[in-house]
Amino acid sequence: MEKEGFAIRTIDPTQYGVPDYYELVLIASEQTVKEKAETIRKFWRAAQRGQQYVMAHPDEGLKILLAHQEQAFPLDAEVEKKSLQMLLPRMDAGDKLFGWQDAASWEAVASWMQKSGLIRQAVAGKDCFVNVTE
């Protein structure tokens, strides 16, 4: 939008009472998690390696993305570069592996959702995810 001349601004939902949350999640049914746990872990290890590579080599990562883009929906290199600059810092899990999750974060989101009337019943954060990084 900005490239097309529209002024944009971003909002940090946490400044308006929304608890911090995970933006990147891999969703699977409980049955799939049980039956294909090793496949899911292999996929996530590959995603971690990809993320680590792009963190260390953003320009090369961008070249790979552009080389494999869907021709029917071409990407704009300038927009994608700016997107990487915005997203890569948010993908840094510090001393944790990319994709690591914490039950406390899920607890906070579930509690907020219940208080906000988005869900009726309390949900235990530990029941909301499987940490495939472990």
N, C-alpha and C positions, 0 to 999 in steps of 0.2 A: 504494500500500500504506500509506504514511504517513497519508494522508487517511482511510483506513479504520481507523486506530488501531493499525497494526502498526509496531513499531519497526524502522527500517532502518539499515543502515550500508553504506557503499560501500568498495570495495577498489581501490587503484591497483595494477594488475598489475606496473607497473615497479618497485614496491617489493619484489617477490618474484621478480625475475630475468627477467621478460618484457621484452624490449626495447620501447621506445616504438614505436608503430605507427600507421598511418593508419586511423581508424575509418570515414571516409567515402571510398568508392571507387566509381567507375563501372566496371562490368565489361562487357567486350565481347570477342568472339573476335578473333583476329588478322586474320581475313578482314574482319570488320566494321570494324575500325579502319582497315584499308587502303582498303576500298571506300567508307566513309562518314565519312572523317576530318573533312571540313568540317561535316557535320551534328553530329557529336560535339562539335566545337569550338563551334559555335553554341549547342548545348544547354548546354555548360559556361559559356559567357559569360553566358547567361541566369541560370544558377544563381549565378554570381558576383554579378551585379547584384542578384538577390534577397537573397543573403546580406548584401551591403553595405547594402541598404535596411533589412533587419531589424536589423543592427548599429546603424544610425543611428536607427531608429524602431521599437524593439521592441514598443511598445504597438500601433502601427498594423499591424505585421507580424502580431501575434497576432490582431487584429481580422480581417485578411484570411484567416488560417488558419481561424478559427472560422466565417467567412462561407461558406467553401468546404468545410466538413467533410462527411463522409459521414453522412447522417442515420441510417443503420442502425447506425452506431457513433459515437454522439455523444462529443465531446471535453469535458473538464472545463476551463473557462477557468482556474481556479485552478492546476490541475496543469500545464497547458500554460505558464502564466506562469512557474512555478517551473522547469520544464524549460528554458525559454529562458534564464533567469538562470544555470542551470548550464552549458548548452551553448554559448551565445554566446562566452564567453571562450575556450573550446576551439577555436572556429572561426576565431579571429583568427590569421592566419598572419604577423603582424608586417609586415615589409617585403616579403613575398612575396604573390602573388595567392592568393586562396582556391582551394584545390585543388592548389596546387603540391606536387610530391613530389621527394624526394631519393633517389638511388640508395643512398646510405650507410644510410638507414633501412631500405630493403628488404634490403640486404646483412646488416644486423644481425638482422633477423627471420629471414631464410633460414638464417643460421648457427645461431641459437638453435633453430630448428625441427629442423635436422639433428642438433645436439648432443643435443636432447631426444628424438630418435627419431621425430619426427613426419613427417619426409621422409627418404628414403634417400640421394639424390644432392644434391650441392651445387648451388645455384641462384645465378646471377649476378644481383645486384640490378638492374642496368641492363636485364635482360631481363624484369623483372616488371611494367613499367609504361610508359606513354607519357605524357609531361607535356603535357596538352592546354592548359595555361596559356601555353605558349610559342608 
